[in-house]
Amino acid sequence: MLNEKLSPAFFKRPKRFCGLWLTLGLLMTHGLVQADSRSEVLAPFSSEYAVDYSGFNAVRSVTLRSESDEYILRSVLTLKGVARLSGYGPVYEESRFRVVDGIIQPLLYTIGEKKKNPDRDIRIEFDWDSSVSSGYAKGEAQEFELEAGFQDPLTFEIMARMLLASGERNFALKVHEGHRVREYTFIPKGEERVNVASRAEEVDKYFIDRNSSRELYYWFDPDYLFLPLKITQVHGQKTKGTVSLRSSSLLN
């Protein structure tokens, strides 16, 4: 069969067939690029941020690792300087999640100190089979119906990076905060130069609209899988908190 001559009619097929195959090829390639970009965001990493909130200083470390077919995203906030005298912290925040069809599905989210504090601690268990979450927050038991795409206070950032890496620019995520579910709408605000981690980077600034008087801004670096280089919270036109990248394995 391989040695048979192709008939002249084969070479006279309408051009639209060539266009069809080209289009299908491009679509398949685009899909593979999107999948690769999202999976790269899920590669293990570690980052460290300097935190300044209303004059109190802290260090926040963030790590992501995989365990079988699940992922563990962990953050530790440690107060520095005179802030340590408050006796507060460290604060441990952790999310265990899986990825289904390119979308993060949180399984368990927790935040708190080593010593239990019912007024501050949050625990959310996501039961996707029954589409119900259970746990506690604000000192009370909490239960919510789950919708496809729900994120938790940690995974929303990774999910946003996955969407940005696959070419999305305007999108919204519903975030389960323990005692409520809020929609986070990502609104691009153009490019800005940011000086962090001993380097100057041209990055994408986003306003994350949470329907809150406390405005949240993120600066994502497209050159490093949309790693957040800077985060600020603004209230009443005053910056209440700033989180700045100090180091990351993604920058190596």
RAGIJO-V57658 format. One record per residue. RES is the residue in one letter. SS is DSSP state (@ for helix, = for strand, . for the rest). PSI is psi in radians with two decimals (999 if undefined). OMEGA is omega in radians with two decimals (999 if undefined). Layout:
res ss psi omega
RES SS PSI OMEGA
RES SS PSI OMEGA
This chain:
res ss psi omega
M . -0.66 -3.10
L . -0.42 -3.10
N . -0.08 3.13
E . 2.52 3.10
K . 2.42 3.08
L . 2.41 -3.12
S . 2.64 3.12
P @ -0.50 -3.11
A @ -0.51 -3.12
F @ -0.69 -3.08
F @ -0.13 -3.13
K . 0.25 3.13
R . 2.53 -3.11
P . 2.61 -3.12
K @ -0.39 -3.09
R @ -0.49 3.11
F @ -0.66 3.09
C @ -0.72 3.12
G @ -0.64 3.14
L @ -0.83 -3.13
W @ -0.63 3.12
L @ -0.75 3.13
T @ -0.80 3.12
L @ -0.69 3.12
G @ -0.74 3.14
L @ -0.71 3.14
L @ -0.73 3.13
M @ -0.73 3.12
T @ -0.75 -3.14
H @ -0.72 3.12
G @ -0.70 3.12
L @ -0.69 3.11
V @ -0.75 3.12
Q @ -0.78 -3.12
A @ -0.75 -3.14
D @ -0.73 -3.13
S @ -0.75 -3.14
R @ -0.71 -3.12
S @ -0.54 3.10
E @ -0.65 3.12
V @ -0.49 -3.09
L . 0.05 3.09
A . 2.56 -3.12
P . 2.48 3.10
F = 2.91 3.03
S = 2.41 3.14
S = 2.72 3.09
E = 2.35 -3.08
Y = 2.54 2.98
A = 2.32 -3.08
V = 2.28 3.05
D = 1.90 -3.12
Y = 1.89 3.14
S . 0.71 3.08
G . -0.17 3.09
F = 2.35 -3.09
N = 2.53 3.14
A = 2.95 3.05
V = 2.33 3.12
R = 2.13 3.07
S = 2.44 -3.11
V = 2.27 3.12
T = 2.60 3.05
L = 2.28 3.08
R = 2.77 3.13
S = 2.62 3.12
E = 1.79 -3.03
S . -2.15 -3.13
D . 0.32 3.11
E = 2.91 3.14
Y = 2.63 3.08
I = 2.03 3.12
L = 2.18 -3.02
R = 2.46 3.10
S = 2.41 3.08
V = 2.16 3.13
L = 2.12 -3.11
T = 2.12 3.14
L = 2.62 -3.13
K = 2.81 3.07
G @ -2.54 -3.10
V @ -0.37 -3.14
A @ -0.42 -3.13
R @ -0.41 -3.12
L @ -0.25 3.13
S @ -0.33 -3.12
G . 0.10 -3.11
Y . 2.36 3.07
G . 3.14 -0.10
P . 2.75 3.12
V = 2.16 -3.10
Y = 2.19 3.14
E = 2.26 -3.07
E = 2.48 3.07
S = 2.25 3.00
R = 2.24 -3.08
F = 2.94 3.05
R = 2.96 3.13
V = 2.15 -3.13
V = 2.06 -3.13
D . 0.71 3.08
G . 0.10 -3.13
I = 2.34 3.11
I = 2.33 3.01
Q = 1.83 3.08
P = 2.53 3.12
L = -0.72 3.13
L = 2.24 3.10
Y = 2.33 3.09
T = 2.63 3.01
I = 2.39 3.12
G = 3.06 3.05
E . 3.08 3.09
K . -0.67 3.09
K . 2.25 -3.08
K . 2.42 3.10
N . 1.63 -3.06
P . -0.49 -3.11
D . -0.40 -3.08
R . -0.54 -3.06
D . 2.54 3.08
I = 2.40 3.04
R = 2.24 3.12
I = 2.10 3.05
E = 2.16 -3.10
F = 1.98 3.08
D = 1.64 -3.05
W . -0.37 3.10
D . -0.68 3.12
S . -0.07 -3.13
S . 0.70 3.13
V = 2.45 3.02
S = 2.58 3.08
S = 2.80 -3.14
G = -2.67 3.12
Y = 2.65 3.11
A = 2.64 -3.12
K . 0.50 3.10
G . 0.18 -3.10
E = 2.68 3.04
A = 2.46 -3.08
Q = 2.50 3.08
E = 2.33 -3.11
F = 2.63 2.96
E = 2.43 -3.12
L . 2.54 3.02
E . 2.64 3.11
A . 2.33 3.10
G . -0.12 3.11
F . 2.41 3.06
Q = 2.96 3.05
D = 3.08 -3.05
P . -0.25 3.07
L . -0.80 -3.01
T @ -0.36 -3.10
F @ -0.57 -3.11
E @ -0.74 3.11
I @ -0.75 3.13
M @ -0.70 3.10
A @ -0.73 3.13
R @ -0.65 3.10
M @ -0.73 3.13
L @ -0.74 3.11
L @ -0.71 -3.14
A @ -0.45 3.14
S . 0.13 3.02
G . -0.09 3.11
E . 2.52 3.13
R . -0.58 3.09
N . 2.02 -3.10
F = 2.97 3.13
A = 2.55 3.11
L = 2.41 3.04
K = 2.20 -3.04
V = 2.17 3.10
H = 1.98 -3.07
E . 0.14 3.12
G . -1.00 3.14
H . -0.04 3.13
R . 2.91 3.05
V = 2.21 3.13
R = 2.62 3.07
E = 2.24 3.09
Y = 1.95 3.14
T = 2.14 -3.10
F = 2.06 -3.07
I = 1.98 -3.13
P = 2.43 -3.13
K = 0.36 3.10
G = -3.02 -3.11
E = 2.58 3.07
E = 2.65 3.06
R = 2.23 -3.11
V = 2.36 3.10
N = 1.82 3.11
V = 2.77 3.07
A . 0.70 3.09
S . 0.54 3.10
R = 2.74 3.08
A = 2.22 -3.08
E = 2.48 3.02
E = 1.97 -2.99
V = 2.98 -3.12
D = 2.17 3.12
K = 2.38 3.12
Y = 2.40 2.93
F = 2.22 3.13
I = 1.80 -3.08
D = 2.00 3.14
R . 0.27 -3.07
N . 0.83 -3.09
S . 2.65 3.07
S . -0.28 3.08
R = 1.85 -3.07
E = 2.38 -3.10
L = 2.23 -3.13
Y = 2.44 3.10
Y = 2.52 3.00
W = 1.89 -3.11
F = 2.38 3.14
D = 1.92 -3.12
P @ -0.33 3.13
D @ -0.26 -3.12
Y @ 0.97 3.06
L . 0.59 3.09
F . 0.65 3.03
L = 2.30 3.08
P = 2.15 3.11
L = -0.44 -3.08
K = 2.51 3.09
I = 2.35 3.06
T = 2.64 3.03
Q = 2.20 -3.07
V = 2.34 3.11
H = 2.14 -3.13
G . 0.67 -3.14
Q . 0.25 3.08
K = 2.38 3.11
T = 2.02 -3.12
K = -0.54 -3.12
G = 2.54 3.11
T = 2.31 3.08
V = 2.10 -3.06
S = 2.34 -3.14
L = 2.32 3.05
R = -0.69 3.14
S = 2.74 3.10
S = 2.49 3.07
S @ -0.36 3.13
L @ -0.28 -3.14
L @ -0.11 -3.10
N . 999 999
